[in-house]
Amino acid sequence: MPLGTLDRTPPPFFRQGQSALSKLIFFTALAVFLMVADTRLQWVTTARAAMATALAPVQRALLVPVQMIEGGSDYFVGLTRALAAEDAARKQLAEQAERVAAADRLAAENASLRTLLGLKPSLAVRSQAAEVMYEATDPFSRKLFINRGAAQGVLPSSPVITEGGVIGQVTRVYPLSSEVTLLTDRDAAIPLLNTRTQQRAAAFGGVGGGTAMELRFVAANADIREGDLLHTSGVDGVYPAALPVARVATVERLAEGGFARVTLAPLASVDGVRHVLVLEPLGAQLPPRPVVEPASAPPRPAGRVKR
């Protein structure tokens, strides 16, 4: 078809009505009028409320699938967590039941042995609470000062403990305060008992810049491992037995020496401690030792008198 015969006039649909400019001006004025009327006269508020009321069921219907998907995912996630928590609770209950059974068995065995051997029960240790006032200013020592002294009945060598275990003992007593030497001090020493092997040893402080202890005079072939728990032995007349003290941190067995180097990590932390418990020394509650008098010299046999 020749190009000159094509009809280039727009269809009747686009030639009807007002021009685009007039429509823009009209709708712009209408929008400005509606905004002013809504702001000043609140005309559109009623229409907006009616439209929101009419569209509310539609919005709810459209939100149902989304809520079902979210609720289903939350349900499965919650179910998984609940099952995991139930398994953990069952395991914890089983462990606790085992510990209770072991504790009851040990208590019954202990009572039976004490009855059989006629041993007296352990001494009840008297104690009193104290507050830490400050630390010693000497950078080469590990000492604390508490607000209990001779006026409150504190005795020298009294053990001092926290909820974690033993931290030291009272070395000086003043009328209203006391000085506590920590176990990590270079001059501190304490007899310990390995709870796994029941072997006794002596621990000394001053290791690791005053943050650790060590066991001395331990044979290189001694049965001691990292992680062994050490308690007070109770044979020194100061510390009651079975108080937690430290755990074995490292064990170095030197081939050229006959002893092993055993480093201990204290169980009770003294950093930021505010309150402690002062125990009465065990020796103050024991009966006095009997005084053994020296045996008198045997009488001389009567000899003959020389004339």
C-alpha positions in Angstrom: 0.0 0.0 0.0 1.5 3.4 -0.8 2.5 5.5 2.2 0.5 8.5 1.0 -2.8 6.6 1.3 -2.3 5.9 5.1 -4.7 7.8 7.4 -2.5 9.7 10.0 -5.3 11.2 11.9 -5.8 10.0 15.6 -8.7 7.8 16.3 -11.9 9.4 17.7 -11.2 8.1 21.2 -8.1 10.5 21.7 -9.9 13.5 20.2 -12.8 13.4 22.8 -13.0 15.6 25.9 -10.9 18.5 27.1 -7.2 18.9 26.5 -4.5 17.5 28.7 -3.6 20.8 30.2 -7.1 21.6 31.2 -7.4 18.2 32.9 -4.2 18.8 34.8 -5.3 22.2 36.0 -8.7 20.8 37.0 -7.4 17.8 38.9 -4.7 19.9 40.6 -7.3 22.3 41.8 -9.5 19.5 43.0 -6.6 17.9 44.9 -5.7 21.2 46.5 -9.4 21.8 47.4 -9.7 18.3 49.0 -6.5 18.8 51.0 -7.7 22.2 52.3 -11.1 20.8 53.0 -9.7 17.8 54.9 -7.3 20.0 56.9 -9.7 22.8 57.7 -13.2 21.3 57.6 -12.6 17.6 58.2 -14.8 16.7 55.2 -12.8 13.7 54.1 -12.6 12.1 57.6 -16.0 10.5 57.3 -15.3 9.2 53.8 -11.9 7.8 54.9 -13.4 6.0 57.9 -16.2 4.5 55.8 -13.6 3.4 53.2 -11.4 1.9 55.9 -14.4 0.0 57.3 -15.4 -1.3 53.9 -11.8 -2.5 53.1 -11.1 -4.0 56.6 -12.6 -7.4 55.7 -10.6 -7.5 52.5 -7.4 -6.7 54.3 -8.0 -9.4 56.8 -8.8 -11.9 54.1 -5.5 -11.0 52.4 -3.6 -11.3 55.6 -4.8 -14.8 56.4 -2.4 -16.7 54.1 0.6 -14.6 55.4 -0.5 -15.3 59.0 -0.9 -19.0 58.3 2.6 -19.2 56.8 4.2 -17.2 59.7 2.3 -19.2 62.3 3.2 -22.5 60.7 6.9 -21.6 60.7 6.8 -20.4 64.3 4.9 -23.6 65.3 7.6 -25.8 63.8 10.4 -23.8 65.2 8.8 -23.8 68.7 8.1 -27.5 68.4 11.8 -28.2 67.6 12.9 -26.1 70.5 10.5 -27.7 72.9 11.7 -31.2 71.9 15.3 -30.2 72.3 14.5 -28.6 75.7 12.7 -31.8 76.7 15.6 -34.0 75.8 18.0 -31.7 77.7 15.7 -31.8 80.7 15.5 -35.6 80.6 19.3 -35.9 80.5 19.7 -33.4 83.3 17.1 -35.3 85.4 18.9 -38.6 84.7 22.2 -37.0 85.8 20.7 -35.6 88.9 19.1 -38.9 89.8 22.4 -40.6 89.4 24.1 -38.0 91.6 21.4 -38.3 94.3 21.7 -42.1 94.2 25.5 -41.8 94.5 25.3 -39.3 97.3 22.8 -41.4 99.2 25.0 -44.5 98.8 28.1 -42.6 100.0 26.2 -41.2 103.0 25.0 -44.6 104.0 28.4 -46.1 103.5 30.0 -43.3 105.6 27.5 -43.7 108.4 28.0 -47.5 108.3 31.8 -47.1 108.5 31.7 -44.5 111.3 29.3 -46.8 113.3 31.6 -49.7 112.7 34.8 -47.9 113.7 33.2 -45.9 116.5 34.4 -42.6 115.0 32.9 -39.3 116.2 31.2 -37.1 113.6 33.1 -34.2 112.2 33.5 -31.1 114.3 31.1 -28.3 113.6 33.2 -25.3 112.6 32.1 -21.9 113.9 32.3 -19.1 111.4 31.4 -15.4 111.0 31.0 -13.2 108.0 33.3 -10.3 107.2 33.7 -7.6 104.6 36.9 -6.9 102.7 38.0 -3.3 103.3 41.0 -3.1 101.0 44.0 -4.9 99.6 47.6 -4.5 100.8 49.6 -1.8 99.1 52.7 -4.0 98.9 53.0 -5.2 95.2 55.1 -8.2 96.3 52.5 -9.7 98.6 48.9 -10.9 98.3 47.0 -9.8 101.4 43.5 -8.5 102.3 42.2 -6.6 105.3 38.8 -7.4 106.7 36.6 -5.6 109.2 36.6 -8.3 111.9 39.3 -8.5 114.6 40.0 -9.6 118.1 36.9 -7.8 119.4 34.8 -10.1 117.2 36.6 -13.2 118.3 38.9 -13.7 115.2 41.9 -15.8 116.0 45.2 -16.0 114.2 45.5 -18.8 111.6 41.7 -18.7 111.0 40.8 -20.0 107.5 39.0 -17.6 105.2 36.7 -18.9 102.5 34.3 -17.7 99.8 31.6 -19.5 97.9 34.3 -20.8 95.6 36.6 -22.3 98.2 39.5 -21.4 100.4 41.3 -18.1 99.7 43.7 -17.8 102.6 44.1 -17.5 106.4 44.3 -14.8 109.0 48.0 -14.0 109.8 47.6 -10.8 111.9 44.8 -9.8 114.2 44.1 -6.3 115.3 41.4 -5.0 117.6 38.9 -4.2 114.9 40.5 -5.6 111.7 42.5 -8.6 110.5 45.1 -9.3 107.9 44.4 -12.2 105.5 47.3 -13.7 103.6 46.0 -15.3 100.4 47.0 -18.7 99.2 48.8 -17.2 96.2 51.2 -15.2 98.4 54.8 -16.3 98.3 54.8 -17.1 102.0 51.6 -19.1 102.0 51.4 -22.9 102.3 48.5 -25.3 102.7 48.3 -29.1 102.9 46.0 -30.6 100.3 44.4 -33.9 99.4 43.9 -35.2 95.8 40.3 -36.3 95.7 41.0 -38.7 92.9 44.0 -40.5 94.3 43.7 -39.6 98.0 47.4 -38.6 98.0 48.5 -35.7 100.3 50.8 -32.9 99.2 51.8 -29.4 100.2 50.9 -26.4 98.0 52.9 -23.1 98.1 52.0 -19.7 96.6 54.1 -17.1 94.7 53.7 -18.7 91.3 52.7 -16.8 88.1 53.1 -13.4 89.6 50.9 -14.2 92.6 48.0 -15.7 90.7 48.7 -19.4 91.0 50.2 -22.1 93.3 52.4 -25.1 92.9 52.8 -28.5 94.5 56.4 -29.1 95.7 58.3 -32.3 96.3 56.0 -34.3 94.0 57.8 -37.3 92.5 58.1 -37.4 88.7 56.2 -40.7 88.5 53.4 -39.6 90.9 49.9 -40.3 89.8 48.7 -36.7 89.2 46.9 -35.4 86.2 45.7 -32.1 84.8 42.2 -31.3 86.1 42.6 -33.2 89.4 40.6 -31.5 92.2 42.4 -30.7 95.5 40.7 -30.2 98.8 42.1 -29.5 102.3 43.3 -32.6 104.1 42.3 -31.5 107.6 45.4 -32.9 109.2 47.2 -29.6 109.9 44.9 -28.5 112.7 44.0 -25.3 110.9 41.8 -26.0 107.9 38.7 -28.3 108.1 38.8 -31.2 105.8 37.1 -31.3 102.3 37.2 -27.6 101.6 37.8 -27.0 97.8 41.1 -25.2 97.2 42.5 -25.6 93.7 42.6 -27.6 90.5 45.7 -29.0 88.7 46.5 -26.7 85.8 49.8 -28.1 84.4 52.0 -31.1 85.1 55.6 -31.0 83.8 57.6 -34.2 84.3 61.3 -33.4 83.9 63.5 -36.2 82.8 66.6 -34.9 84.4 65.0 -34.3 87.8 63.3 -36.6 90.3 60.4 -34.2 90.9 57.5 -32.9 88.7 56.5 -29.3 88.4 52.8 -29.1 89.2 51.0 -25.8 88.8 47.6 -25.2 90.5 44.8 -22.8 89.6 42.8 -21.6 92.7 39.1 -22.3 92.6 38.1 -19.2 94.5 38.7 -15.9 92.8 39.7 -12.9 94.9 39.2 -10.3 92.2 36.3 -8.1 93.2 35.4 -10.2 96.3 33.6 -8.1 98.9 32.4 -10.6 101.5 34.2 -13.6 103.0 33.6 -16.2 105.7 36.1 -16.5 108.6 36.2 -20.0 110.1 37.6 -20.8 113.6 40.8 -22.8 113.4 40.3 -26.5 113.7 42.9 -26.6 116.5 40.9 -24.3 118.7 38.1 -26.9 118.9 40.2 -30.0 119.4 40.9 -31.2 123.0 44.3 -30.2 124.4 47.2 -32.5 123.9 48.1 -34.5 127.0 51.4 -33.5 128.6 53.8 -36.4 128.7 56.0 -36.1 131.7 59.6 -37.5 131.3 60.1 -40.8 132.9 62.0 -40.7 136.1 65.4 -42.4 136.3 65.3 -45.9 137.7 66.7 -46.3 141.2 70.2 -47.5 141.5 70.7 -50.9 142.9 72.1 -50.9 146.4 75.8 -51.7 146.4 78.1 -53.1 149.1 79.6 -50.7 151.4 83.4 -50.9 151.5 85.1 -51.0 154.8 
